[in-house]
């Protein structure tokens, strides 16, 4: 397959997945903000959402103070924000249009209709009138896109590159969500981690406080904690799965285990890396390639990892390293299979 075609297919799926993840996080922040809580906690929640996507600096330069209305506008309809929902859906559609001949009619029409419909909904004010309904629609269109892709595409390299983009993006977003949300809860209980001059010291301090929070939280359950962890689980469609797997009160250590190590949790890091490795194996001619080896090592760490060991060394440090390794993996995939591009 031409690298140009593979590149468009990879990024089409990656942007579609990014739009869905953004909708999930916005929906949870929106619903959580309606619960009884201090204004400082609400403010922290919206700032955390921007931090997940590394957009807090870009937002403050444009809007200054963090407010729910401005964050929603920035993350949904701001076309100057490359990570907004409208920007992601536009990029997904443009990548699909560039390789129209490599897609089935159903896949192309799904992407095109999503783009036309989202513009209509924003112009008509449907997003502003009912944000929750709009976010559910974005999630549904992403589900539809994946379903149509698997259900109509030939199981060849085109499909594998699309799946590769989906699950690499999912792994990145889930890791960011877990890291930022755990930090937000420990900051609410223990106060923010003090700023220090060294990044390594910052990681160490934050990891220590996160571990302290998790250990103390396993002994008692507070009402705020229940709603907070429920919201995190719902943001990855994991609430019912948690109940089925653990049949117990929601505990932070088990939430972390579910979203990081469980291979049967669809949006976990382990499940995402399983898909990345499987699809890499399908598109490479060299099973000894450095790209595949790097992905295999990353998956092996998840397959044989234990949550108590991760928490002992520090959750933040572990996830920071994971994100760095995923970023390196994405760069390797780009150099070996795709056109050099920033996503």
N, C-alpha and C positions, 0 to 999 in steps of 0.2 A: 504494500500500500504506500502511496505517496505520503511523505511526511506532512505536506500541506493539508491533505484530507484528514489524516489522523489527528492533526492539531485542531482543526475545526470541530471534529466530532468530540474530542476530549474536552474542549472548553465549552461546547454547547451544553454537555451534561454537567460540567462543573458549575457553570453559572446558574443552571436550573436548580441544582442542589443548594447553591448559596442563597438563592432567593427564598427557597423553602426554609432553610435554617434561620434566615433573618426574620421571616414571618413568625416562626415558632418562638424565637426569643422576644420579639416585640409583643406577641400575644400574651406571653406569660408576664412580662413586665407590666403590660396594660392591666391585666386582671389582678395582679398582685398589688398594684397601686390603689386599687379600690378597697383593699382590706384596711381595717383600723390599724394605723401605725403612725409613728412620728414622721414629720415632714423630712427630717434628716435621713431616715431610713428610705423613704421614697426617693429622695434625691440620690442617695447612694446606689439605689437599684438602677436608675436610669444612667448614671455615670458608668456603672458596671457593664451595662449593655453596650455602650460605646467602646469601653475598654476591650471587650471580647473581640471586636472587629478592628481594634487598633485605630479607632477613628476619633478618640476624645480630643486630640490636638486639632485635627481638621475641623471638628465641630465647634470648638471654642473660638477658633479664629474667625469663623463665619457668624456664629450666633451668640458667643459670649456665655452667659449663664445657662446652665442646663435646666430646661423645662420640659415636661412631658410633651406638650404640643410641638415644640421645636424639634425635639428628638424624633418624634413620629414623622414630621414633615421631612427631616433630613434623611431618615432611614427608609422612607417609602417613596416619595415623589421627587426628591432632589436629583435631577439628572446630572448635576455636577459632582455628585458623590458616586464614585464607581462601584460602591458596594450597596447602594440603595436597591430596593426591590425593582423599581422601574428600570434602573441601569442594568441590573443582572438579567432581567427578562429581555431587554433590548439586545444585549450582547448574546444571549442564548439564541435568539431569533436570527440575528445577523450571521452567527456561525453556522446555523442550520441552512440559511439561504445560500451561503457560500458553497455548501456541499449538497445542494438539493438532490442531485443525481445519485448520491450514495444513500439516501434515505427512502423509506417507503412513503407512500402518499399519506398514510395515517400519521406517521411521525412528523412529517413536515406540517400537515394541517393542524396538528395539536400545538406545535410551537407557534405557528403563525396566528392561530385563533387566540392563544393565550395573550400574545402581544396586542392584538386588536382589542380584545376584551378588557385588558387592564387599563388601556388608555381611555376606553369608554367609561369604565367605572370611576376613574379618577376625575374625568371631566364632568361627569354627572353628579359628583359629590358623594357617591356611595361609600367610598373609603372613610370620609370624614363623618358621615352619618352613623356608620356602624363598623368601627375598626376590626372588632372581633370577627364579624362575618367576612370581611375582606381577607383577613389573615387565613381563615379556614379555606377560602377560595384559592389562595396561593398554594397552600399545602395540597389541596385536591388536584390542582393542575400539575403539580410536580409528581404526585402519585400517578396521575393519568399518563404523563409523559413517560415515566419508567415502565408502566404497564404496557403501553402501546409499543414501546421499544422492544421489550422482551417478547411480546406477543406477535410482532409482525416482522422484525428484522431477521435476516439470515444470520445464523450463529457463526459469523466469520470475524475477521479482524475489526471491522467497523463496529460491531456490537461490543467487542472486548475493549476497544479504546473508549467507548462511551461509558461502559461500566467502570473502567479505570478512573475516569474523571469524577464520576459520582462518588465513589467510595474514598478516594483520596481527599476530596473536599469534605466528606462527612467525618472522616477521622480528625481532620484539622479542626472543624467546628465543634465537635464533641469535646475534644481536649480543652479548647478555649472556654467552653461553657462550664465544664467541671471546675477548672482552675479559678475562674473569676467568681463563680457562685459560691464556692467554698470559702474563698477569701472574703466575700461580702458578709457571710454569716459570722465568721470569726471576728471581723472588724466590728460588727454590730454588738457582739457580746464582750469582746476584750479591748476594743479600740483599734484604730488603724495601726499598721506596722510602721514604726518610725523610719523616716528616711535616713539613709546612711550613704557615705561616699562611694562605697564599693558595691557593684551589682551583685557580686558573690555574697557579700554580707547581707544584702537585701533579700536574696533568695533564701539564705540560711535562716534569717529572722522570721520571714513569712512562713517557711516550712515548719519551724518550731511552734509557732502560734497555731497553725492549722492542725498539727498533730495534737497539741494540747486541747484544742476545741473538740476534735473528734473523740479523744479518749474520755473527756468529761461528758460528752453528749451521749455516750453509750449507756450511761448510768441513769439518765433521766430524760424525760420527754416533755418538752414545753409546747404550748399551743402554737406559738409563733414558729417554732422549728417544724411542726407538722405541716403547716401551710406552706412554709418555705420549701421544704424538701418535696412536698407534693407538687409544687409548681415546677421545680426542676425536673422531676420525673415526667410530668405531663408535657414539658417542653420537648422531650424526646420520645413521647408516646410510651413511657415506661412505667406509669403508675400501676396499671393492671398487671403488667409483667412482674413488677416487684412483689405485689401481693401474692401472685401465683408461685413465685420462686421461693420467697422467704417466709411467707405466712406469719409475719411478725410486724411490730411497730416499725416505723420508718427510722432507720439508724444511718447516720452519715457514712460510717465505714462500709455498710452494705450498699448504700447508694453509689459510693465510689467503686466498689467491687463490680456492681452491675454494669456501670457505664464504662469501666475500663477493661475488665478481665473476662467477662462472660461472653463466650463465643456464640451463644444462642440468643443474645440480646441484639436485635437488628442494627441499632445505632451505636453499639459499643465500639471502643477502639479495636478490640480483638476481632470482632466480626468484620469491621471495615478492612483491617489489614489482611484477613483471610481472603476477602474478595480482591484486594489489590494484588496479592501474590498470585492468586489463581488466574487473573486476567493478564498479568505480566507473563506468566508461563505460557499463556496461549498466543501471545504476540511476538515473543522473542525466539530467534533461531539458535541462540546460545544460552543454554541452561547454566553456564558458568559465568554469565555476565555480572559485572559489578552492580548494576542496577538491581537485578534479581537477588543477588547476595545481600545487598543492603536491606531490601524489603523483607527478605527471609529472616534476617537477624532481628529486625524490628518486630516481626510477628512472633518469633521464638521467645523474645523477652516477655511478650504478653501471654503466650501460651503456657509458659512455665513460671510466670510471676505469681506472687502471693500478695494479697492486699496488706497484710500486717508488715511485710518487709518494705513495701512501698511507703506506708505511713511512717515506719520507723526512720527511713532515710529522708522523708519529707515529700508530701504530695506535690507541692508547688515546684520543687526542684525536679521531680520526676516528670511532671507534665511540661515544664519548660524545656527539658531535654528532649522529650518526645516531639514537641512542636518543631524544634530545631532539626531533628532527624527526618521528620515528615517533609520539611521544607527542602532539605538536602535531597531526599528521594524524589520530590517533584522536579528539582533541577536536573537530576540524573535522567529521569524519564524524558524531560524536554530535550536534553542534549542527544539522547540515544534514538528517540523515536519521532520527536516533534520538531516544529520550527521554533527557534529561540524566541520566546515571548514572555512578557510579564503579565500575570493574571491577577 
